[in-house]
Amino acid sequence: MKKEINVFFLKIKYDDNNLSRMDKKNQILSKSDIQNKIHTVRGLQVMLDSDLAEMYDVETKNLNLAVKRNLERFPEMFRFQLTEKEWKSLRLQIETLKKSRGKHRKYLPYVFTEQGVAMLSSVLRSKTAVNVSIQIMQAFVEMKKLITKNAGIFQRLDKVKKKLVLHDEKFNKLFEALEDKSISPKQDVFFNGQVFDAYTFVSDLIRSAKKSLILIDNYIDDTVLTLFTKRVENVIAVIYTRKISKQLELDLKKHNDQYPAIEIKIFKEAHDRFLIIDEKEVYHFGASLKDLGKKWFAFSKMDISSVKVLDKIKETNNEQ
């Protein structure tokens, strides 16, 4: 003869001559099986409703229905529903979806904290439910001990992880810099015959200017004027040189008739060559720009302020 009872609206069938479905199974769960089903969400250790239902040998919907009818026993700190993001993240870590339970869920799952699992045994009210809850509680305790015992190791691993992320970012910046051909070297040497390489380098510097170019070079000719034709439109160009010959004056006029004008001023106080870009970057050259690549020469990007150089030029011009 079969009987039927209601336990907090969770319906369980049993035979007079047999134990209930859960008691009949009388399963003993291994700690590792339980611990593998304990996850960390929102900084709390929790278990999925589907995993708990499997351990209690009930349907997931029936377990949640029993809880729903006893909600006053399950505050947020005992049981809460996962968000889409949390559920997606959790699914990447576990193999729950490979099993039959929870494979085609129409709603976001609920998770139970340690206190929520303890309360479940009072809702389900069966010997197996109590035994399973005890085993789960023991697994939670073991997990806490493990985390507490190895807290230092976990902290060090977290620091190592953060350092690796930081190193990855630095390496990425380094690789990007190596691949970025727009970044000019700070210093180098050009040797005999590297006429085109030197010409290309200076051309790139001139193209990099956004507002202004100032060249200090005592020996210039039409080749320098040609270099300056490569500057971006509306970039102001001024050249300071020791002397303006009639030939240079003629070349300048022809240049300015066709291209954006270059202003040439007399300046006799400089010995070396300097190129100032946008009044910010100062490059020093060991040779005049008209002689690029003809003989060995070095260049360097100087750390001094361009303002200092420009102020000196203005100061000298005022004295003259």
N, C-alpha and C positions, 0 to 999 in steps of 0.2 A: 504494500500500500504506500502510495507517495503522498507526502505532505508538502505544504508550502508556507513559508513565513516571510514577513517583511522586517528587514533590519534597517531602520532609518531610510526606508523607501528603496533600499538596495535589495532586490529580490534574488534569493538563492534557493534552488531546489535540491532536495536530498531524499534518499530512500531511508526507510526505517532500519534496514539492514546494512546501510553503508554510511560512511562519513560524508560531509558536505564536499562539494567539488574541491574546495581548497584544502580541507582536512584530508580528503582522500589522497590528494597529491603529496601532502606532508613533505614538501620539498625542503632541502637544505641547500642554501645558496653559498657559493664560495665568496670570500671577501674580495678577491680580485675581480670577480664578475660584477659585484656590486660597485666596487670602487671605479671600475671602468665606465660606469653609468652615472657617476657623480661629476657634474660639470660646474664651472665657475661662470656665473652670470651676474652682472651688476655688483661684483665683488662678493657675492654669496655663493656657497656651495649648494647646488640644487640637483634635483632629479626630474626627468621628464615624466609627465603623467602616463605616457604610453609604456615606459619602462617599468613604472610602478605597477601598472595594470597587469603587465605580463608576469611580474613576480607574485602578485596577489591572485593570478589566474582569473581575472575578470576582464570584461570589455572596457576599453578606455572611456567610452561614452558613459557607461554605467558608473565607473569610478567618479567621473566628473559630475554626474547627475547626483550621486550621493553627497558629494561635497557641496554642490549647489543648494541642496535641501538643508544643509547645515552650515551655511555661510558664516553665521556668527562665530563658528569655531575656527574659521580660516581667514584671519586678517591678512593684509598685504604682505606682512613679514613672514607668513606661513606659506602663502601660495600666491603666484601672480602669473599673468599671461605674457608671453614673449611678444616683442615687436617683430615686424617683418625683418628688420636688420639683424636682430638678435637670433632669430630662427635661421636665417640664411647663414650667419656666421657659425652657428652650432652645427648645422648640417654638414659643413665642410670638415668638421672635426670628428664626427661620429659616423657610424655605419647603420644608424637606425633605419634609414629609408630602404636599405637593402633587404630588410625583413618585412614580413607581411603587415605588422602593426605600424600604423602611422604612415603607410606608404602613400595613401591618397587622401590626406587630411583636407577637409574643407575649411578648417579654422586654425588659427594659430594655437599651438599647444600651451598648456599650463605647466609650470614647474613648481616643485615643492621643496621648501627648505627643510632642514633637519627637524625643526619644530612641527612643520606641516606633516612630515612623515609620521612623527609620533602621534599626532592627532588623528591620522588616518585609521589607526588601529581601533580607536574608539568609535569611529563611524562604521567601519566594516564589521566589527564585533564577531570575529571568529578566531579560533585557536591559531589557525595558520596565519591569519592577518597579524595577530599579536607576535607570533614567532618571526615572521618575515620582517616586521617593523623593528624587532629587537636586533635582528641581524643587520638591518640597514643602519640602525643607530650605531651599532658597533663599528661598522665600516666608516661612518662619518667621524667617529672618535679617532679611529686609526689614521684617517686622512689628516685630521687636525694635528695629531702627534707628528706625523711625517712632515707637514708644512712647518710646524713650530721647530722641530729638530733641525730642519734644513733651511731655516729662514735665511741664515747667512749666505748659504750657497746660492739660494734663489736671488738674493740681492746682488751678489757678485755677478751672477749670470745676466741679470737685468742691466747692470752697468756695462758688462762686456757687449751686450746687444746694442746698447745706446752708442758705445764707442764705435762699433762696427758700422752702424748707420751713419755716424758722423764721418768716419773714414770714407765710406761709400760716396757721401756727398762731396767730400774734398777731391776724391779721385775723379768724380764726374766733372767737377769744375776744371780740374787739370786737363782731362781729355778734351773738354770743350775748348779750353784755351789753346791746346795744341792744334786743334782742328780749325780754330778761328784764324784765318789768314789776315784778318783786319787788324790784329794786334801786332804792333811794330816792336822789334827787339830794342832793348835799351842801349846796347853797345855791340860793336862788331868791327871787323876790319875787311876792307876790300883790297884785293891785290891787283897787280898788273894784268891788264886784259879783261878785267871784269867790268867793262864799260856798260854793257847792257844791264847787268845785275845792279850796279850802282845807280844807273839811270832809273830803273824800275823802282828801286827802293825810295829814292827821293820823290819820284812821281806819286807814289802811294801816300807819302807824307803830305804832299801838297793837296792831294784829293781829300785827305782826311779833315782838312780845315772846314769849319762851318761858318766862321765869321771873318777871320782875318789871317793874313800871312805877313810876317815881317822878316826880311832877310838882311843880315849884315855881312857883306862880302866886298872886299876891296877890289876884286877883279871879276867883272861880269862882262858878258857880251850877249849877242843875240840868242845863243843856246840857252842861257838862263831865262830869257824872256819866253822862249818856246816852252820851257818847263812849266812856267807859270800859267800857260794857256790851259793846263790840265786842271786848274782849280775849279771848284764848284761855282756856279753862277751866284753873283752878289757877294762873293768873298772879296774883301778889300785887300789889296796887295801893295806893300811899300818896301822899297829896297834902299838900304843905306850903303853907299860905296864911297871910296876915297876920291874918285875923280869921274866926271862925266865928259867923255871925249865927244868930238863932233860925230864920229861914227855911231857911238852909243846913243847920242841924242837923235840921230836920224833913224836908227833901228827902233828906238822907243816910239817915235812919232808914227812910223809905219805900223808898228804893233798896235798902238792905241787906236789907230784908224779902223782896224779890223776886229780887235778883241777888247774885252773889258779893260779899262785903263789901269796901268801900273804907274805908281808914283815913285820916282827915283830922287833921293836926297843925298847931299854930300855929308859924309861923316868920316873924320880922319883919326878918330881916337881908338879904333879897334884894330887889332892885329889878326885875331882868329875869325872864323866864320860861325855865325849863329843863325838858326832858323827858329822863329817863335810862332807857334801855332795857336790861334785863338786867344792869345795873351795868357796862355796857361802852360803849355809845354815848350821847353827850350832844348833844342838839339845843337850840339857842338860838332863842327866838321873840321877835320884836319887838312882839308883841301878846298879850293874854290869849287863851286858847283859846275863851273865850265870845264873843269879838269877831272870830273868823276871817272874813275877807273883807269886813268892814264898811268898813275903810279900808286904805290901803296898809300892808303890813307885810312884813318879810323874815324868813327863817329861815336857819340854817346849822348844819351838822354840825360840831361842834368837835373839834379834834385833841387837846384836853387829856384827861387820864385821868378817868374817872368816879369813880375811887377818891378823887381829890383833892377833888372836890365833896362826896362823901358824908362824907369825914372832917371837912370843914369844918362840915357840918350837925351831925354828932355832937358835934364840939367845942363848937359854939355852944349846943346843947341842954344839954350838961353844965354849961356856965357859967351857964345860966339856972336 
